[in-house]
Each structure stands twice: as C-alpha cells, then as structure tokens.
Amino acid sequence: MSVLIICEKPSVAKTVALALGAAEQKDGYFSGDGLLVSWCIGHLISMADAGSYDERYKKWRYEDLPILPQTWKYAPTPGKEKQLAVLKELLHRSDVSEVVNGCDAGREGELIFRFVYQMAGCKKPFQRLWISSMEDAAIKDGFAHLKPGADYDDLYQSALCRAQADWLVGINATRLFSILYHKTLTVGRVQTPTLNMLVDREAKISSFQKEKYHIVQIAAGGMEAA
C-alpha cells in the first residue's frame, strides 16, 4: 500500500520526495519507497463566479444586489485542470491507503488541500505534515510525527470564511461601485483598505508644509545635552 503526499507547489514536492526517497519522477508526481508525492499549483479549486449561481448574475445590475449564495459553489481554476485530474486519479488509486496534506504550514495551505480533497470526493483518512523548513532533516522529522488532519479543521474553517468574505465583498462592492460610477472599479476586502492607506499617506506627503523648530541645549556641570 502507498501513502500519497500532496504539496502546494512542484518545487516543494520535489524537495519532499527526494528527502523521503521517492525519487522516481512520473507524470505529475514522484514515487518510491511506498510513497507518492504530488503537488497543487497554488489553488486548483476556486470560488465559482456569480454567473454559476444564476444566469441573471452574468450581467451587472443594481437590482440584483446583493448576491448572497445560500450554498457555496466551487470550480476548477482555469488552466490547472491537468494537475487536478492527476490528483483526483491518485486520490482514488486502490493502492493509496492514506493521504498526507503536505501543503504550506498555514491557513491558505490548509484551504488549498481541503478544496482538492473535497472536490475529488475522497474519503480516505488524511494526516498533516506541518513543517517550516525544507531541510531534509526537518522533512523526515515532520513525516515521522504527522498530525491528525482533524486537528486543523478550525484552521480550514478560518481560511474558508476568509475566502467567502473576499468573494462577497469583491463581487458585491465591485458591481455596486462600477454601476454607480459607470466605470469598472474593483473593490476588495484587503485591496481597498490598503489602497486607502496609500492614498492617505500620499496626501500627507503632498500637503506637507515646513515648520520652524528649535533645538534646546542644556549645559550643566560641564556637560551638554540636546
């Protein structure tokens, strides 16, 4: 039986594979020593666009806002279908008895793996490889001390909430302001507040006025301080 490790990107998968003895390169994965090591290419699954919920959402109209999905939909990320197909096939191979989430140790890495795992309809048990170093010793130690996948359910839920919030703000606010001002104005949960900080800073720089200032010096007992 084999263990399938899914990493977040090809370069990481190669490093993990070589460290664990899975040096034989196949089409979309590495194999060897009872291991299969494959990879995502960032997000292979994305939030579905608004038009997938209702045909009328394909056009931007004020009366359709806000768009609030009751059940969320997801879709393969365009251009990454081939690697997604590789992972689906590996996840359902009869000789794969266990899956390891080897994506980056963080919220986004958790989401990337879970989306693929769920989209593939996989029910096999999975564990978490949680490492912060790509040194061989760190990889081997992490693989020897895998964590239960369920330990990171809260992290996944956190990432999922953030992705849904991004979708809700981006879709609704972008359409609203674009309709109101008759031009495409992109609005985002992170993008827009960040842009506002830059604008405020630029305004302060542009409106800066020189002011006189004084330096006070104190002399006492042969010592001076400014």
Buried (B, 14 or more C-beta within 10 A) or exposed (E): EBBBBBBBBBEBBBBBBBBBEBBEEBEBBBBBEEBBBBBBBEBBBBBBEBEBBEEEBEEBEEEBBEBEBEEEEBEBBEEBEEBBBBBBBBBEEEEBEBBBBBBBBBBBBBBBBBBBBEBBEBEBEBBBBBBEEEEEEEBBEBBEEBBEBEEBEEBBBBBBEBBEEBBBBBBBBBBBBBBEEEEEBEBBBEBBEEEEEEEEEEEEEEEEEEEEEEEEEEEEEEEEEE
